Amino acid sequence: MSRKLGLKEFMHNQEVLRFYRQVLRDIRKAPVDQQAELLSYVKHEFRSSAPTLDANKYLMSNGKQQYSIMKRALGIS
């Protein structure tokens, strides 16, 4: 049986999910020859950082910074 999430955990999970979906949408805007590699990288990063909430909060912040850099590098608005 899965444990119930507290409000903060639930809200954080929703924020992570929204961010993940936004990244996936923007990957579709990247050059076609780079999409598969970007998708693989993003999936790996999200799955590997899923287990812990505290680390996840830090990684979420760090991920947003990396995402912003990636968008600028690919010319995605």
Backbone as JSON Lines, residues from 0, in Angstrom:
{"i":0,"aa":"M","n":[0.84,-1.19,0.0],"ca":[0.0,0.0,0.0],"c":[0.88,1.25,0.0]}
{"i":1,"aa":"S","n":[0.55,2.21,-0.82],"ca":[1.36,3.43,-0.88],"c":[1.0,4.36,0.26]}
{"i":2,"aa":"R","n":[2.0,5.12,0.7],"ca":[1.72,6.04,1.8],"c":[1.1,7.31,1.26]}
{"i":3,"aa":"K","n":[0.32,7.98,2.09],"ca":[-0.33,9.21,1.67],"c":[0.66,10.37,1.74]}
{"i":4,"aa":"L","n":[0.58,11.25,0.78],"ca":[1.46,12.41,0.74],"c":[0.89,13.53,1.58]}
{"i":5,"aa":"G","n":[1.79,14.27,2.23],"ca":[1.38,15.48,2.91],"c":[1.12,16.57,1.88]}
{"i":6,"aa":"L","n":[0.56,17.67,2.31],"ca":[0.23,18.75,1.38],"c":[1.46,19.28,0.67]}
{"i":7,"aa":"K","n":[2.56,19.51,1.41],"ca":[3.77,20.04,0.79],"c":[4.33,19.07,-0.24]}
{"i":8,"aa":"E","n":[4.34,17.79,0.08],"ca":[4.84,16.79,-0.87],"c":[3.96,16.74,-2.11]}
{"i":9,"aa":"F","n":[2.66,16.78,-1.9],"ca":[1.72,16.75,-3.02],"c":[1.93,17.96,-3.93]}
{"i":10,"aa":"M","n":[2.04,19.14,-3.33],"ca":[2.23,20.35,-4.12],"c":[3.56,20.33,-4.85]}
{"i":11,"aa":"H","n":[4.59,19.83,-4.19],"ca":[5.9,19.73,-4.84],"c":[5.83,18.76,-6.01]}
{"i":12,"aa":"N","n":[5.18,17.63,-5.82],"ca":[5.04,16.66,-6.91],"c":[4.3,17.26,-8.09]}
{"i":13,"aa":"Q","n":[3.29,18.06,-7.83],"ca":[2.55,18.72,-8.91],"c":[3.44,19.71,-9.65]}
{"i":14,"aa":"E","n":[4.29,20.44,-8.9],"ca":[5.21,21.38,-9.54],"c":[6.21,20.64,-10.43]}
{"i":15,"aa":"V","n":[6.73,19.53,-9.92],"ca":[7.67,18.72,-10.7],"c":[7.0,18.2,-11.97]}
{"i":16,"aa":"L","n":[5.79,17.71,-11.85],"ca":[5.06,17.18,-13.0],"c":[4.8,18.27,-14.05]}
{"i":17,"aa":"R","n":[4.4,19.46,-13.6],"ca":[4.19,20.58,-14.53],"c":[5.48,20.92,-15.26]}
{"i":18,"aa":"F","n":[6.58,20.97,-14.51],"ca":[7.88,21.29,-15.1],"c":[8.28,20.22,-16.1]}
{"i":19,"aa":"Y","n":[8.11,18.95,-15.75],"ca":[8.46,17.84,-16.63],"c":[7.67,17.93,-17.94]}
{"i":20,"aa":"R","n":[6.39,18.2,-17.84],"ca":[5.55,18.31,-19.04],"c":[5.99,19.49,-19.92]}
{"i":21,"aa":"Q","n":[6.35,20.61,-19.27],"ca":[6.82,21.77,-20.03],"c":[8.11,21.44,-20.77]}
{"i":22,"aa":"V","n":[9.02,20.75,-20.11],"ca":[10.28,20.37,-20.75],"c":[10.0,19.46,-21.95]}
{"i":23,"aa":"L","n":[9.11,18.48,-21.77],"ca":[8.78,17.58,-22.88],"c":[8.16,18.33,-24.06]}
{"i":24,"aa":"R","n":[7.3,19.31,-23.78],"ca":[6.71,20.11,-24.86],"c":[7.79,20.89,-25.61]}
{"i":25,"aa":"D","n":[8.72,21.45,-24.86],"ca":[9.76,22.24,-25.5],"c":[10.77,21.39,-26.25]}
{"i":26,"aa":"I","n":[10.94,20.14,-25.85],"ca":[11.83,19.25,-26.59],"c":[11.32,19.08,-28.01]}
{"i":27,"aa":"R","n":[10.0,19.1,-28.19],"ca":[9.42,18.98,-29.53],"c":[9.76,20.18,-30.41]}
{"i":28,"aa":"K","n":[10.16,21.29,-29.8],"ca":[10.54,22.48,-30.56],"c":[12.02,22.45,-30.95]}
{"i":29,"aa":"A","n":[12.79,21.56,-30.35],"ca":[14.22,21.46,-30.63],"c":[14.43,20.85,-32.01]}
{"i":30,"aa":"P","n":[15.62,21.01,-32.58],"ca":[15.9,20.36,-33.86],"c":[15.66,18.85,-33.77]}
{"i":31,"aa":"V","n":[15.07,18.3,-34.82],"ca":[14.66,16.89,-34.83],"c":[15.81,15.95,-34.51]}
{"i":32,"aa":"D","n":[17.0,16.26,-35.0],"ca":[18.14,15.36,-34.77],"c":[18.62,15.37,-33.32]}
{"i":33,"aa":"Q","n":[18.15,16.31,-32.49],"ca":[18.54,16.38,-31.09],"c":[17.45,15.92,-30.13]}
{"i":34,"aa":"Q","n":[16.24,15.74,-30.63],"ca":[15.11,15.43,-29.76],"c":[15.26,14.13,-28.99]}
{"i":35,"aa":"A","n":[15.69,13.06,-29.64],"ca":[15.8,11.76,-28.98],"c":[16.82,11.81,-27.84]}
{"i":36,"aa":"E","n":[17.94,12.46,-28.09],"ca":[18.97,12.56,-27.05],"c":[18.49,13.41,-25.87]}
{"i":37,"aa":"L","n":[17.83,14.52,-26.16],"ca":[17.29,15.37,-25.11],"c":[16.24,14.62,-24.29]}
{"i":38,"aa":"L","n":[15.36,13.92,-24.96],"ca":[14.31,13.17,-24.28],"c":[14.9,12.1,-23.36]}
{"i":39,"aa":"S","n":[15.88,11.39,-23.85],"ca":[16.54,10.36,-23.05],"c":[17.2,10.97,-21.82]}
{"i":40,"aa":"Y","n":[17.89,12.08,-22.0],"ca":[18.57,12.75,-20.89],"c":[17.57,13.23,-19.84]}
{"i":41,"aa":"V","n":[16.5,13.88,-20.29],"ca":[15.5,14.41,-19.36],"c":[14.83,13.29,-18.57]}
{"i":42,"aa":"K","n":[14.43,12.23,-19.24],"ca":[13.8,11.1,-18.55],"c":[14.73,10.51,-17.5]}
{"i":43,"aa":"H","n":[15.99,10.34,-17.87],"ca":[16.97,9.77,-16.93],"c":[17.13,10.67,-15.71]}
{"i":44,"aa":"E","n":[17.26,11.97,-15.92],"ca":[17.46,12.9,-14.81],"c":[16.25,12.93,-13.87]}
{"i":45,"aa":"F","n":[15.06,12.95,-14.42],"ca":[13.87,12.98,-13.57],"c":[13.71,11.68,-12.8]}
{"i":46,"aa":"R","n":[13.93,10.55,-13.44],"ca":[13.76,9.26,-12.76],"c":[14.82,9.04,-11.7]}
{"i":47,"aa":"S","n":[16.04,9.47,-11.94],"ca":[17.11,9.22,-10.98],"c":[16.98,10.11,-9.74]}
{"i":48,"aa":"S","n":[16.28,11.22,-9.85],"ca":[16.17,12.13,-8.71],"c":[14.82,12.04,-8.01]}
{"i":49,"aa":"A","n":[13.99,11.1,-8.37],"ca":[12.64,11.01,-7.83],"c":[12.53,10.6,-6.36]}
{"i":50,"aa":"P","n":[13.39,9.72,-5.82],"ca":[13.12,9.14,-4.5],"c":[13.07,10.07,-3.29]}
{"i":51,"aa":"T","n":[13.85,11.14,-3.23],"ca":[13.9,11.93,-2.01],"c":[13.36,13.34,-2.22]}
{"i":52,"aa":"L","n":[12.58,13.81,-1.27],"ca":[11.94,15.12,-1.38],"c":[12.94,16.26,-1.26]}
{"i":53,"aa":"D","n":[13.81,16.24,-0.25],"ca":[14.76,17.34,-0.05],"c":[15.7,17.48,-1.23]}
{"i":54,"aa":"A","n":[16.26,16.37,-1.66],"ca":[17.15,16.41,-2.82],"c":[16.36,16.84,-4.05]}
{"i":55,"aa":"N","n":[15.13,16.4,-4.13],"ca":[14.28,16.73,-5.27],"c":[14.03,18.24,-5.36]}
{"i":56,"aa":"K","n":[13.87,18.9,-4.21],"ca":[13.65,20.35,-4.22],"c":[14.88,21.07,-4.78]}
{"i":57,"aa":"Y","n":[16.05,20.65,-4.35],"ca":[17.28,21.24,-4.87],"c":[17.42,20.96,-6.36]}
{"i":58,"aa":"L","n":[17.17,19.72,-6.74],"ca":[17.32,19.33,-8.14],"c":[16.31,20.06,-9.03]}
{"i":59,"aa":"M","n":[15.15,20.33,-8.49],"ca":[14.13,21.06,-9.24],"c":[14.65,22.47,-9.56]}
{"i":60,"aa":"S","n":[15.22,23.12,-8.57],"ca":[15.77,24.45,-8.78],"c":[16.92,24.4,-9.78]}
{"i":61,"aa":"N","n":[17.8,23.45,-9.6],"ca":[18.94,23.28,-10.5],"c":[18.46,22.93,-11.92]}
{"i":62,"aa":"G","n":[17.46,22.09,-12.0],"ca":[16.91,21.68,-13.3],"c":[16.32,22.85,-14.05]}
{"i":63,"aa":"K","n":[15.65,23.75,-13.34],"ca":[15.07,24.92,-14.0],"c":[16.17,25.81,-14.58]}
{"i":64,"aa":"Q","n":[17.28,25.92,-13.87],"ca":[18.41,26.71,-14.38],"c":[18.99,26.06,-15.63]}
{"i":65,"aa":"Q","n":[19.19,24.75,-15.59],"ca":[19.74,24.03,-16.74],"c":[18.79,24.11,-17.93]}
{"i":66,"aa":"Y","n":[17.51,24.02,-17.65],"ca":[16.48,24.09,-18.69],"c":[16.52,25.45,-19.38]}
{"i":67,"aa":"S","n":[16.66,26.5,-18.61],"ca":[16.75,27.85,-19.16],"c":[17.97,27.98,-20.07]}
{"i":68,"aa":"I","n":[19.08,27.44,-19.64],"ca":[20.31,27.47,-20.45],"c":[20.11,26.68,-21.75]}
{"i":69,"aa":"M","n":[19.48,25.5,-21.64],"ca":[19.24,24.67,-22.82],"c":[18.34,25.39,-23.83]}
{"i":70,"aa":"K","n":[17.29,26.05,-23.33],"ca":[16.38,26.76,-24.23],"c":[17.11,27.87,-24.97]}
{"i":71,"aa":"R","n":[17.96,28.6,-24.26],"ca":[18.72,29.67,-24.92],"c":[19.67,29.09,-25.96]}
{"i":72,"aa":"A","n":[20.32,27.98,-25.63],"ca":[21.28,27.36,-26.56],"c":[20.59,26.85,-27.83]}
{"i":73,"aa":"L","n":[19.36,26.35,-27.68],"ca":[18.64,25.81,-28.83],"c":[17.79,26.85,-29.55]}
{"i":74,"aa":"G","n":[17.71,28.04,-28.97],"ca":[16.92,29.1,-29.59],"c":[15.43,28.88,-29.45]}
{"i":75,"aa":"I","n":[15.02,28.21,-28.37],"ca":[13.6,27.93,-28.12],"c":[13.07,29.03,-27.21]}
{"i":76,"aa":"S","n":[11.93,29.59,-27.58],"ca":[11.36,30.64,-26.73],"c":[10.31,30.12,-25.8]}
